[in-house]
């Protein structure tokens, strides 16, 4: 292998280490994007051209909530979701950082259960 090929291979391997594979469903469309581990999930979605819902970008409003169906993330902040919501797999994309190498998220699945989320949020605003 020549030095140029070795350099390209090293670049590809580094990119794979720095990225997370994201499968997302929004408005009935499922697509895959790459998520650079250095940025929040919402930023990766927006950078990829996904019209994901958002507002505060700080974990305070809940506009960016979706359901994590596979994989694992950590919320850097959370002023909205209760422990029950987190157990249901709900995450805030604006403050999510990756733990696993791939994740699957679904905005549409959350929309089906939005009434439950909204009702419990009103009853427990913290």
DSSP file (Angstrom, degrees, kcal/mol; ACC not computed):
  #  RESIDUE AA STRUCTURE BP1 BP2  ACC     N-H-->O    O-->H-N    N-H-->O    O-->H-N    TCO  KAPPA ALPHA  PHI   PSI    X-CA   Y-CA   Z-CA
    1    1 A X              0   0    0      0, 0.0     2,-0.1     0, 0.0     0, 0.0   0.000 360.0 360.0 360.0 132.0    0.0    0.0    0.0
    2    2 A X     >  -     0   0    0      1,-0.1     4,-2.3     4,-0.0     3,-0.3  -0.379 360.0-105.0 -79.7 163.0    1.4    3.4   -1.0
    3    3 A X  H  > S+     0   0    0      1,-0.2     4,-2.3     2,-0.2     5,-0.2   0.832 120.0  55.3 -57.3 -34.9    1.6    6.3    1.5
    4    4 A X  H  > S+     0   0    0      2,-0.2     4,-2.1     1,-0.2    -1,-0.2   0.924 109.8  45.7 -65.1 -43.6   -1.3    8.1   -0.1
    5    5 A X  H  > S+     0   0    0     -3,-0.3     4,-2.5     2,-0.2    -2,-0.2   0.887 112.0  52.1 -65.4 -39.6   -3.6    5.0    0.3
    6    6 A X  H  X S+     0   0    0     -4,-2.3     4,-2.4     2,-0.2    -2,-0.2   0.900 109.6  49.6 -63.0 -40.5   -2.4    4.5    3.9
    7    7 A X  H  X S+     0   0    0     -4,-2.3     4,-2.2     2,-0.2    -2,-0.2   0.914 111.5  48.3 -64.7 -43.1   -3.2    8.1    4.7
    8    8 A X  H  X S+     0   0    0     -4,-2.1     4,-2.3     2,-0.2    -2,-0.2   0.908 111.6  50.1 -63.9 -42.2   -6.7    7.8    3.2
    9    9 A X  H  X S+     0   0    0     -4,-2.5     4,-2.5     1,-0.2    -2,-0.2   0.917 110.6  49.3 -62.5 -43.9   -7.3    4.6    5.1
   10   10 A X  H  X S+     0   0    0     -4,-2.4     4,-2.4     1,-0.2    -1,-0.2   0.883 110.1  52.0 -62.5 -38.7   -6.3    6.2    8.4
   11   11 A X  H  X S+     0   0    0     -4,-2.2     4,-2.3     2,-0.2    -2,-0.2   0.912 110.5  47.5 -63.8 -43.4   -8.6    9.2    7.6
   12   12 A X  H  X S+     0   0    0     -4,-2.3     4,-2.2     2,-0.2    -2,-0.2   0.912 112.4  49.3 -64.5 -43.5  -11.5    6.8    7.1
   13   13 A X  H  X S+     0   0    0     -4,-2.5     4,-1.7     2,-0.2    -2,-0.2   0.897 111.4  49.2 -64.3 -40.5  -10.8    4.9   10.3
   14   14 A X  H  X S+     0   0    0     -4,-2.4     4,-1.7     2,-0.2    -1,-0.2   0.913 110.2  51.4 -63.8 -42.9  -10.5    8.1   12.3
   15   15 A X  H  X S+     0   0    0     -4,-2.3     4,-1.1     1,-0.2    -2,-0.2   0.894 108.2  51.9 -61.1 -40.3  -13.8    9.3   10.8
   16   16 A X  H  < S+     0   0    0     -4,-2.2     3,-0.3     1,-0.2    -1,-0.2   0.866 109.7  49.6 -65.4 -35.3  -15.5    6.0   11.8
   17   17 A X  H  < S+     0   0    0     -4,-1.7    -1,-0.2     1,-0.2    -2,-0.2   0.808 113.9  45.8 -71.0 -29.4  -14.2    6.5   15.4
   18   18 A X  H  < S+     0   0    0     -4,-1.7    19,-3.4    -5,-0.1     2,-0.3   0.569 106.1  71.4 -90.6 -10.3  -15.5   10.0   15.5
   19   19 A X  E  <  -A   36   0A   0     -4,-1.1     2,-0.4    -3,-0.3    17,-0.2  -0.798  60.0-153.8-114.7 151.5  -19.0    9.4   14.0
   20   20 A X  E     -A   35   0A   0     15,-2.3    15,-2.6    -2,-0.3     2,-0.5  -0.958  24.5-123.7-117.3 137.0  -22.1    7.6   15.2
   21   21 A X  E     -Ab  34 102A   0     80,-2.1    82,-2.5    -2,-0.4     2,-0.5  -0.718  29.8-165.3 -81.6 124.4  -24.6    6.1   12.7
   22   22 A X  E     -Ab  33 103A   0     11,-2.9    11,-2.4    -2,-0.5     2,-0.5  -0.956  12.0-168.7-116.5 125.3  -28.0    7.6   13.3
   23   23 A X  E     +Ab  32 104A   0     80,-2.3    82,-2.8    -2,-0.5     2,-0.4  -0.963  21.3 179.2-106.8 123.4  -31.2    6.1   11.9
   24   24 A X  E     -Ab  31 105A   0      7,-2.8     7,-2.4    -2,-0.5     2,-0.5  -0.950  23.7-155.7-131.0 148.0  -34.1    8.5   12.3
   25   25 A X  E     +Ab  30 106A   0     80,-1.4    82,-2.8    -2,-0.4    83,-0.8  -0.988  22.5 162.3-121.4 125.6  -37.7    8.6   11.4
   26   26 A X  E >   -A   29   0A   0      3,-2.3     3,-1.6    -2,-0.5    25,-0.1  -0.973  69.8  -8.6-144.8 125.2  -39.5   11.9   11.0
   27   27 A X  T 3  S-     0   0    0     -2,-0.3     3,-0.1     1,-0.3    -1,-0.1   0.866 129.4 -53.4  54.8  40.8  -42.8   12.6    9.3
   28   28 A X  T 3  S+     0   0    0      1,-0.2     2,-0.5     0, 0.0    -1,-0.3   0.453 114.9 113.2  79.4   0.4  -42.9    9.0    8.0
   29   29 A X  E <   -A   26   0A   0     -3,-1.6    -3,-2.3     2,-0.0     2,-0.5  -0.917  49.3-160.3-110.6 128.7  -39.5    9.2    6.4
   30   30 A X  E     +A   25   0A   0     -2,-0.5     2,-0.3    -5,-0.2    -5,-0.2  -0.912  21.7 159.2-107.7 132.1  -36.6    7.1    7.7
   31   31 A X  E     -A   24   0A   0     -7,-2.4    -7,-2.8    -2,-0.5     2,-0.4  -0.939  32.3-125.0-145.0 166.5  -33.0    8.1    6.8
   32   32 A X  E     +A   23   0A   0     -2,-0.3     2,-0.3    -9,-0.2    -9,-0.2  -0.928  27.6 171.4-116.4 139.6  -29.5    7.6    8.0
   33   33 A X  E     -A   22   0A   0    -11,-2.4   -11,-2.9    -2,-0.4     2,-0.4  -0.919  32.4-113.6-136.8 165.6  -27.0   10.3    8.9
   34   34 A X  E     -A   21   0A   0     -2,-0.3     2,-0.6   -13,-0.2   -13,-0.2  -0.858  25.0-155.5 -99.6 137.6  -23.5   10.4   10.5
   35   35 A X  E     -A   20   0A   0    -15,-2.6   -15,-2.3    -2,-0.4     2,-0.4  -0.954  12.0-138.1-118.1 113.9  -23.3   12.1   13.9
   36   36 A X  E >   -A   19   0A   0     -2,-0.6     3,-1.9   -17,-0.2   -17,-0.2  -0.568  16.0-136.2 -68.5 126.4  -19.9   13.6   14.9
   37   37 A X  T 3  S+     0   0    0    -19,-3.4    61,-0.2    -2,-0.4    -1,-0.1   0.639  97.2  68.7 -61.9 -14.7  -19.4   12.7   18.5
   38   38 A X  T 3  S+     0   0    0    -20,-0.3     2,-0.3    59,-0.1    -1,-0.3   0.568  97.5  55.0 -83.7  -8.2  -18.1   16.2   19.3
   39   39 A X  S <  S-     0   0    0     -3,-1.9     5,-0.0     1,-0.1     0, 0.0  -0.874  92.5 -93.7-125.4 156.7  -21.5   17.9   18.8
   40   40 A X     >  -     0   0    0     -2,-0.3     4,-1.7    54,-0.1     3,-0.3  -0.273  39.5-111.5 -63.2 155.0  -25.0   17.4   20.2
   41   41 A X  H  > S+     0   0    0     55,-1.8     4,-2.4    52,-0.4    53,-0.2   0.884 115.7  57.4 -56.2 -43.2  -27.4   15.2   18.2
   42   42 A X  H  > S+     0   0    0     51,-2.2     4,-2.7     1,-0.2    -1,-0.2   0.910 105.0  51.3 -57.3 -43.6  -29.7   18.1   17.2
   43   43 A X  H  > S+     0   0    0     -3,-0.3     4,-2.8    50,-0.3    -1,-0.2   0.900 109.4  50.5 -60.9 -40.8  -26.7   19.9   15.6
   44   44 A X  H  X S+     0   0    0     -4,-1.7     4,-1.5     2,-0.2    -1,-0.2   0.909 111.0  49.1 -63.5 -41.3  -25.9   16.8   13.6
   45   45 A X  H  <>S+     0   0    0     -4,-2.4     5,-2.5     2,-0.2     3,-0.2   0.944 114.1  44.4 -62.7 -48.0  -29.5   16.5   12.4
   46   46 A X  H ><5S+     0   0    0     -4,-2.7     3,-1.6     1,-0.2    -2,-0.2   0.898 110.8  54.2 -65.2 -40.4  -29.6   20.1   11.4
   47   47 A X  H 3<5S+     0   0    0     -4,-2.8    -1,-0.2     1,-0.3    -2,-0.2   0.811 106.5  53.6 -61.9 -29.8  -26.2   19.9    9.7
   48   48 A X  T 3<5S-     0   0    0     -4,-1.5    -1,-0.3    -3,-0.2    -2,-0.2   0.423 123.7-105.5 -85.6   1.1  -27.5   16.9    7.7
   49   49 A X  T < 5 +     0   0    0     -3,-1.6     2,-0.4     1,-0.3    -3,-0.2   0.581  69.0 149.5  87.6   9.8  -30.5   18.9    6.5
   50   50 A X      < -     0   0    0     -5,-2.5     2,-1.7    -6,-0.2    -1,-0.3  -0.626  47.4-137.9 -77.7 131.9  -33.0   17.2    8.7
   51   51 A X        +     0   0    0     -2,-0.4     2,-0.2   -25,-0.1    -1,-0.1  -0.449  39.3 170.6 -88.9  64.0  -35.9   19.6    9.6
   52   52 A X        -     0   0    0     -2,-1.7     2,-0.1   -10,-0.2    12,-0.1  -0.481  37.3-107.3 -76.3 143.8  -35.9   18.4   13.2
   53   53 A X        +     0   0    0     -2,-0.2     2,-0.3    10,-0.1    -1,-0.1  -0.466  53.7 145.5 -71.5 141.8  -38.1   20.4   15.7
   54   54 A X        +     0   0    0     -2,-0.1     0, 0.0    10,-0.1     0, 0.0  -0.977  19.6 162.9-164.8 165.0  -36.2   22.5   18.2
   55   55 A X  S    S+     0   0    0     -2,-0.3    -1,-0.0     0, 0.0    -2,-0.0   0.235  76.0  26.8-148.0 -74.2  -36.5   25.8   20.1
   56   56 A X  S    S-     0   0    0      1,-0.1    -2,-0.0     0, 0.0     0, 0.0   0.808  70.4-153.7 -78.6 -30.8  -34.3   26.5   23.2
   57   57 A X  S    S+     0   0    0      1,-0.1    -1,-0.1   -15,-0.0    -3,-0.0   0.705  75.7  84.8  62.6  22.9  -31.3   24.3   22.4
   58   58 A X  S    S-     0   0    0     37,-0.0    -1,-0.1    19,-0.0    20,-0.1   0.255 106.8-100.0-137.1  14.4  -30.5   24.0   26.2
   59   59 A X  S    S+     0   0    0     19,-0.1    20,-2.4    20,-0.1    21,-0.3   0.730  95.3 103.6  76.8  22.1  -32.7   21.2   27.5
   60   60 A X  S    S+     0   0    0     18,-0.1    18,-0.0    19,-0.1    -1,-0.0   0.690  75.0  39.0-108.7 -23.5  -35.4   23.5   28.9
   61   61 A X  S    S-     0   0    0     19,-0.0    -7,-0.0     0, 0.0     0, 0.0   0.803  81.4-136.2-106.4 -30.6  -38.4   23.4   26.6
   62   62 A X    >   +     0   0    0     19,-0.0     3,-1.4     2,-0.0    29,-0.1   0.472  64.0 125.2  88.4   1.6  -38.9   19.8   25.3
   63   63 A X  T 3  S+     0   0    0      1,-0.3   -10,-0.1    29,-0.0    -9,-0.0   0.844  73.6  50.2 -62.5 -33.2  -39.5   20.8   21.7
   64   64 A X  T 3  S+     0   0    0    -12,-0.1    29,-1.0     2,-0.0    -1,-0.3   0.302  80.9 135.3 -90.3   9.8  -36.8   18.5   20.4
   65   65 A X  E <   +C   92   0A   0     -3,-1.4     2,-0.3    27,-0.2    27,-0.2  -0.287  22.0 157.1 -64.2 141.3  -37.9   15.4   22.3
   66   66 A X  E     -C   91   0A   0     25,-1.9    25,-2.6    23,-0.1     2,-0.5  -0.913  43.2 -91.0-149.9 176.5  -38.0   12.1   20.4
   67   67 A X  E     -CD  90 106A   0     39,-2.0    39,-2.3    -2,-0.3     2,-0.8  -0.839  25.3-144.6-100.5 127.4  -38.0    8.4   21.2
   68   68 A X  E     + D   0 105A   0     21,-3.7    37,-0.2    -2,-0.5     3,-0.1  -0.816  23.6 173.3 -87.0 112.7  -34.6    6.6   21.4
   69   69 A X  E     +     0   0A   0     35,-3.0     2,-0.3    -2,-0.8    36,-0.2   0.761  64.1  13.0 -94.7 -28.5  -35.4    3.1   20.0
   70   70 A X  E    S+ D   0 104A   0     34,-1.5    34,-2.1     2,-0.0    -1,-0.3  -0.993 104.9  21.5-147.2 149.7  -31.9    1.7   19.9
   71   71 A X  S    S-     0   0    0     -2,-0.3     2,-0.4    32,-0.2    32,-0.2  -0.343  76.6 -84.7  90.4-172.1  -28.5    2.6   21.3
   72   72 A X        +     0   0    0     30,-0.3    27,-2.3    -2,-0.1    28,-1.9  -0.999  35.4 174.3-143.5 137.5  -27.6    4.8   24.2
   73   73 A X  E     -E   98   0B   0     -2,-0.4     2,-0.4    25,-0.2    25,-0.2  -0.886  23.0-132.9-131.5 165.6  -27.1    8.6   24.7
   74   74 A X  E     -E   97   0B   0     23,-2.8    23,-2.5    -2,-0.3     2,-0.6  -0.978  16.5-134.6-119.5 136.2  -26.4   10.8   27.7
   75   75 A X  E     -E   96   0B   0     -2,-0.4    21,-0.2    21,-0.2     3,-0.1  -0.811   7.7-159.7 -89.6 119.7  -28.3   14.0   28.3
   76   76 A X  S    S+     0   0    0     19,-3.2     2,-0.3    -2,-0.6    -1,-0.2   0.830  80.6   4.3 -67.1 -31.1  -25.9   16.8   29.3
   77   77 A X        -     0   0    0     18,-0.3     2,-0.2    15,-0.1    -1,-0.2  -0.962  63.9-174.8-146.1 158.0  -28.8   18.7   30.9
   78   78 A X        +     0   0    0     -2,-0.3   -18,-0.1    -3,-0.1   -19,-0.1  -0.708  21.6 152.6-162.2 107.8  -32.4   17.9   31.5
   79   79 A X  S    S+     0   0    0    -20,-2.4   -19,-0.1    -2,-0.2    -1,-0.1   0.282  80.9  43.1-110.8   6.6  -35.0   20.3   32.9
   80   80 A X  S    S+     0   0    0    -21,-0.3     2,-0.3     1,-0.1   -20,-0.1   0.768  89.6  75.9-121.8 -48.0  -38.0   18.7   31.1
   81   81 A X        -     0   0    0    -22,-0.2     2,-0.1     1,-0.1    -1,-0.1  -0.541  62.2-145.2 -84.5 136.1  -38.1   14.9   31.2
   82   82 A X     >  -     0   0    0     -2,-0.3     4,-2.2     1,-0.1     5,-0.2  -0.361  34.1-101.1 -83.5 171.8  -39.0   13.0   34.3
   83   83 A X  H  > S+     0   0    0      1,-0.2     4,-2.5     2,-0.2     5,-0.2   0.878 125.7  55.9 -60.5 -37.1  -37.5    9.6   35.2
   84   84 A X  H  > S+     0   0    0      2,-0.2     4,-1.5     1,-0.2    -1,-0.2   0.910 106.7  49.2 -62.9 -42.0  -40.6    8.0   33.8
   85   85 A X  H  4>S+     0   0    0      2,-0.2     5,-2.2     1,-0.2     4,-0.3   0.920 111.2  49.6 -62.3 -43.3  -40.1    9.7   30.4
   86   86 A X  H ><5S+     0   0    0     -4,-2.2     3,-1.5     1,-0.2    -2,-0.2   0.898 108.0  53.1 -64.7 -40.3  -36.5    8.6   30.3
   87   87 A X  H 3<5S+     0   0    0     -4,-2.5    -1,-0.2     1,-0.3    -2,-0.2   0.826 104.1  57.5 -62.9 -30.3  -37.5    5.0   31.1
   88   88 A X  T 3<5S-     0   0    0     -4,-1.5    -1,-0.3    -5,-0.2    -2,-0.2   0.551 125.0-106.5 -75.6  -7.0  -39.9    5.3   28.1
   89   89 A X  T < 5 +     0   0    0     -3,-1.5   -21,-3.7    -4,-0.3     2,-0.2   0.576  67.0 152.1  95.0  11.0  -36.9    6.1   26.0
   90   90 A X  E   < +C   67   0A   0     -5,-2.2     2,-0.3   -23,-0.2    -1,-0.3  -0.553  17.6 177.4 -78.3 140.5  -37.6    9.8   25.5
   91   91 A X  E     -C   66   0A   0    -25,-2.6   -25,-1.9    -2,-0.2     2,-0.6  -0.925  32.3-124.6-135.9 161.1  -34.5   12.0   24.9
   92   92 A X  E >   -C   65   0A   0     -2,-0.3     3,-1.2   -27,-0.2     4,-0.3  -0.946  17.8-158.4-105.0 114.2  -33.8   15.7   24.2
   93   93 A X  G >  S+     0   0    0    -29,-1.0   -51,-2.2    -2,-0.6     3,-0.9   0.800  85.5  66.4 -66.3 -27.2  -31.8   15.9   21.0
   94   94 A X  G 3  S+     0   0    0      1,-0.2    -1,-0.2   -53,-0.2   -54,-0.1   0.730 114.7  27.9 -68.3 -20.8  -30.4   19.3   21.8
   95   95 A X  G <  S+     0   0    0     -3,-1.2   -19,-3.2   -18,-0.1     2,-0.4   0.171  93.2 120.4-124.6  16.4  -28.4   18.0   24.8
   96   96 A X  E <   -E   75   0B   0     -3,-0.9   -55,-1.8    -4,-0.3     2,-0.3  -0.701  35.5-176.9 -88.3 130.8  -27.8   14.4   23.7
   97   97 A X  E     -E   74   0B   0    -23,-2.5   -23,-2.8    -2,-0.4   -57,-0.1  -0.947  31.8-102.5-121.2 148.2  -24.3   13.1   23.4
   98   98 A X  E     +E   73   0B   0     -2,-0.3   -25,-0.2   -25,-0.2     3,-0.1  -0.355  37.9 165.7 -77.7 146.7  -23.5    9.6   22.1
   99   99 A X  S    S+     0   0    0    -27,-2.3   -26,-0.2    -2,-0.1    -1,-0.2   0.608  70.6  52.1-114.6 -45.0  -22.5    6.6   24.2
  100  100 A X  S    S-     0   0    0    -28,-1.9    -1,-0.1     1,-0.1     3,-0.1  -0.442  85.8-117.5 -90.8 167.7  -23.1    3.8   21.6
  101  101 A X  S    S+     0   0    0      1,-0.1   -80,-2.1    -2,-0.1     2,-0.3   0.598  96.9  22.5 -81.1 -12.4  -21.7    3.6   18.1
  102  102 A X  E     -b   21   0A   0    -82,-0.2   -30,-0.3   -30,-0.1     2,-0.3  -0.991  65.7-174.4-151.3 150.4  -25.2    3.7   16.5
  103  103 A X  E     -b   22   0A   0    -82,-2.5   -80,-2.3    -2,-0.3     2,-0.4  -0.952  15.1-147.8-140.2 160.9  -28.6    4.9   17.5
  104  104 A X  E     -bD  23  70A   0    -34,-2.1   -35,-3.0    -2,-0.3   -34,-1.5  -0.990  21.0-178.3-130.5 123.1  -32.2    4.8   16.2
  105  105 A X  E     -bD  24  68A   0    -82,-2.8   -80,-1.4    -2,-0.4     2,-0.4  -0.884  10.3-162.6-122.4 154.8  -34.5    7.6   17.0
  106  106 A X  E  >  +bD  25  67A   0    -39,-2.3   -39,-2.0    -2,-0.3     4,-0.8  -0.924  15.4 177.7-142.0 111.8  -38.2    8.2   16.1
  107  107 A X  H  > S+     0   0    0    -82,-2.8     4,-2.0    -2,-0.4   -81,-0.2   0.840  87.3  57.2 -75.9 -35.1  -40.0   11.5   16.2
  108  108 A X  H  > S+     0   0    0    -83,-0.8     4,-1.5     1,-0.2    -1,-0.1   0.878 102.2  53.8 -66.7 -38.5  -43.2   10.0   14.9
  109  109 A X  H  > S+     0   0    0      1,-0.2     4,-0.9     2,-0.2    -1,-0.2   0.881 108.8  50.3 -64.0 -37.5  -43.4    7.4   17.7
  110  110 A X  H >< S+     0   0    0     -4,-0.8     3,-0.8     1,-0.2     4,-0.3   0.913 104.4  57.9 -65.1 -41.9  -43.2   10.2   20.2
  111  111 A X  H >< S+     0   0    0     -4,-2.0     3,-1.0     1,-0.3     4,-0.3   0.852 101.0  57.0 -58.3 -34.7  -45.9   12.2   18.4
  112  112 A X  H 3< S+     0   0    0     -4,-1.5     3,-0.3     1,-0.2    -1,-0.3   0.849 116.6  35.0 -63.3 -33.1  -48.3    9.2   18.9
  113  113 A X  T <X S+     0   0    0     -4,-0.9     4,-1.7    -3,-0.8     3,-0.5   0.225  85.0 111.1-105.1  13.1  -47.7    9.4   22.7
  114  114 A X  H <> S+     0   0    0     -3,-1.0     4,-3.3    -4,-0.3     5,-0.3   0.843  71.1  60.3 -60.3 -35.9  -47.4   13.2   22.9
  115  115 A X  H  > S+     0   0    0     -4,-0.3     4,-3.0    -3,-0.3    -1,-0.2   0.929 105.3  48.3 -59.2 -44.3  -50.6   13.6   24.8
  116  116 A X  H  > S+     0   0    0     -3,-0.5     4,-2.3     2,-0.2    -1,-0.2   0.924 114.0  47.2 -60.7 -43.8  -49.3   11.4   27.6
  117  117 A X  H  X S+     0   0    0     -4,-1.7     4,-2.1    -7,-0.2    -2,-0.2   0.942 114.6  45.4 -62.8 -48.9  -46.1   13.5   27.7
  118  118 A X  H  X S+     0   0    0     -4,-3.3     4,-2.3     1,-0.2    -2,-0.2   0.908 113.1  50.5 -63.1 -43.3  -47.9   16.8   27.6
  119  119 A X  H  X S+     0   0    0     -4,-3.0     4,-1.9    -5,-0.3    -1,-0.2   0.919 113.4  44.2 -63.1 -43.5  -50.4   15.8   30.2
  120  120 A X  H  X S+     0   0    0     -4,-2.3     4,-1.6    -5,-0.2    -1,-0.2   0.833 111.4  54.7 -73.0 -29.0  -47.7   14.6   32.6
  121  121 A X  H  < S+     0   0    0     -4,-2.1    -2,-0.2    -5,-0.2    -1,-0.2   0.895 109.1  47.8 -67.6 -40.1  -45.6   17.7   31.9
  122  122 A X  H  < S+     0   0    0     -4,-2.3     3,-0.5     1,-0.2    -2,-0.2   0.886 114.2  46.6 -66.9 -38.2  -48.5   19.9   32.9
  123  123 A X  H  < S+     0   0    0     -4,-1.9     2,-0.2     1,-0.3    -1,-0.2   0.789 128.1  27.0 -73.4 -26.7  -49.2   17.9   36.0
  124  124 A X  S  < S+     0   0    0     -4,-1.6    -1,-0.3    -5,-0.1    -2,-0.1  -0.650  71.1 176.5-134.9  75.8  -45.5   17.9   36.9
  125  125 A X              0   0    0     -3,-0.5    -1,-0.1     1,-0.3    -4,-0.1   0.603 360.0 360.0 -65.8 -13.3  -43.9   21.1   35.4
  126  126 A X              0   0    0     -5,-0.0    -1,-0.3     0, 0.0    -5,-0.1   0.464 360.0 360.0 -85.2 360.0  -40.4   20.5   36.9
